[in-house]
């Protein structure tokens, strides 16, 4: 059976424990509200994620921060038994890991306080990136969330009409994200990484 990219692959709801037993060691899957999604990232998708990772690692190293970039680890919100996100890029605060109950045995985070930054590279099921994750990452208190829509797949309510490649910078303010949409040579302003010298086009065209 062929599965559409980033679409749920089962009919019955799956708990986090069931998900971990079946898919926990496979980076292709994440769980949202009991639905297992096969992410099947394309090569272009991975190029964008790798570009963001490389730029953030330079910033972390130059500032001597106790942070590192975790790719394809799981974020299992402590208050949810039916969701385990797998962010494309997550910046983790090493100093916070002593509070993480699962970290020593598994690459699983449960607390938003452990994460300083997260990025998602948009694929076919863009609704999760633009809606569900915007809400949940804000509730978790993650300070900054990037949505890198290099193919302009998101709905027009999110990226406008005509649709075009868009980088959305979500910055947490009073518990909610303020979202700035960037395109072309517009400069990225990051509260988490103020030393970044990048344009939206540099990020979005990393896949070309």
C-alpha positions in Angstrom: 0.0 0.0 0.0 1.3 3.4 -0.9 0.9 6.1 1.7 0.6 9.8 0.8 3.4 12.0 2.2 2.7 13.2 5.7 -0.7 11.6 6.0 -2.2 9.5 8.8 -1.5 5.8 8.2 -3.9 4.0 10.6 -7.6 4.1 11.4 -7.8 3.5 15.1 -6.3 6.1 17.6 -2.9 5.2 19.0 -1.6 6.1 22.4 1.9 7.4 22.9 3.0 4.2 24.5 1.7 2.2 21.5 3.3 4.6 19.1 6.7 4.3 20.9 6.4 0.5 20.8 5.7 0.4 17.1 7.5 3.5 15.6 9.7 5.0 18.4 12.9 4.0 16.7 11.9 5.2 13.2 12.4 8.9 12.3 9.7 8.7 9.6 6.8 8.9 12.0 5.1 11.3 14.5 1.9 11.1 16.5 -0.7 13.8 16.6 -4.0 13.4 18.5 -3.7 9.6 18.2 -3.0 9.6 14.5 0.3 8.3 13.2 1.8 10.4 10.3 4.4 9.1 7.9 6.6 12.1 7.3 8.5 10.7 4.3 10.7 13.8 4.0 12.0 14.5 0.5 15.6 15.4 -0.3 14.6 19.0 -0.8 12.9 19.1 2.6 16.0 17.7 4.2 18.3 20.3 2.5 16.3 23.1 4.1 16.4 21.5 7.5 20.1 20.9 7.2 20.7 24.5 6.2 18.8 25.9 9.2 20.7 23.4 11.5 24.1 24.5 10.1 23.4 28.2 10.6 22.1 27.7 14.1 25.1 25.6 15.1 27.4 28.4 14.1 25.5 30.8 16.3 25.4 28.4 19.3 29.2 27.8 19.0 30.2 31.4 18.6 28.2 32.5 21.7 29.3 29.5 23.8 25.7 28.6 24.6 24.9 25.3 26.5 22.6 24.4 23.6 22.6 21.8 20.8 20.5 21.0 17.8 18.4 17.9 18.0 17.1 16.5 14.7 14.3 14.0 14.6 14.1 13.5 18.4 10.6 13.3 19.8 8.7 15.9 21.8 6.1 14.2 23.9 4.1 17.0 25.7 3.8 15.9 29.4 0.1 16.8 29.4 -0.8 14.7 26.3 -1.1 10.9 26.0 -1.9 11.0 22.3 0.8 13.2 20.8 4.5 12.9 20.1 5.9 15.5 17.7 9.1 15.0 15.8 10.4 18.5 14.9 12.6 18.9 11.9 15.0 21.1 13.9 14.9 21.7 17.7 17.4 23.6 19.8 17.7 22.0 23.2 19.0 23.7 26.4 21.4 21.2 27.9 21.0 22.8 31.4 17.3 21.9 31.4 17.8 18.2 30.7 18.1 17.2 34.3 14.4 17.9 34.6 13.5 15.6 31.7 12.3 12.2 33.0 12.9 10.2 29.8 16.0 11.8 28.3 18.6 9.6 29.9 17.2 6.5 28.3 15.5 7.8 25.2 15.7 10.8 22.8 12.4 12.1 24.1 11.6 15.5 25.5 8.5 16.3 27.5 9.0 19.9 28.7 8.8 23.0 26.6 11.4 24.6 28.9 14.0 22.3 27.4 13.5 23.8 23.9 14.7 27.3 22.9 13.8 27.1 19.2 12.0 24.8 16.8 11.6 24.7 13.0 9.3 22.8 10.8 9.9 22.4 7.0 6.5 22.3 5.4 5.4 19.2 3.4 2.1 18.0 2.1 0.1 18.0 5.3 0.8 21.7 6.0 -2.2 22.0 8.4 -0.2 20.5 11.2 2.6 23.0 10.9 0.5 26.1 10.5 -2.3 25.2 12.9 -1.8 22.5 15.4 1.9 23.0 16.1 1.5 26.8 16.3 -1.0 26.2 19.1 0.9 23.5 20.9 4.4 24.9 20.7 3.0 28.2 22.1 1.3 26.3 25.0 4.6 24.6 25.7 6.3 28.0 25.9 8.8 27.5 23.1 10.2 31.0 22.5 10.6 30.8 18.7 9.1 28.7 15.9 10.0 28.9 12.2 7.7 27.5 9.5 9.8 27.1 6.3 7.4 26.7 3.4 9.9 26.4 0.6 7.3 25.1 -1.9 4.5 27.5 -1.0 2.2 24.6 0.1 0.3 26.3 2.9 -3.2 27.6 2.7 -3.9 31.1 1.4 -5.0 32.2 4.9 -1.5 31.5 6.1 0.7 32.6 3.2 -1.6 34.8 1.1 -2.6 34.7 -2.5 -1.0 33.9 -4.9 0.8 31.3 -2.8 4.6 31.6 -2.8 7.5 30.3 -0.8 7.2 31.9 2.7 9.2 31.8 5.9 7.0 32.4 9.0 8.8 33.5 12.1 6.7 32.9 15.2 7.8 34.7 18.3 6.2 34.0 21.7 4.7 37.1 23.3 2.5 36.8 26.4 1.8 33.1 25.7 0.9 33.5 22.0 2.9 33.6 18.8 3.3 36.8 16.9 3.9 35.7 13.3 5.9 37.6 10.7 5.9 36.3 7.1 9.1 36.8 5.2 9.8 36.3 1.5 12.6 37.1 -1.0 15.4 39.2 0.3 13.6 40.2 3.5 15.9 40.0 6.5 15.3 37.5 9.3 15.1 39.0 12.7 15.4 36.3 15.4 15.0 37.0 19.1 16.7 33.7 20.0 19.6 34.1 17.5 20.1 37.9 17.0 23.4 37.3 15.3 21.9 35.6 12.3 22.6 37.3 9.0 20.1 35.7 6.7 17.3 36.5 4.3 14.2 34.4 3.8 15.3 33.5 0.3 18.6 32.0 1.6 16.6 29.6 3.8 13.9 28.8 1.3 16.2 28.4 -1.6 18.4 26.0 0.3 16.4 23.2 -1.4 17.3 24.4 -5.0 
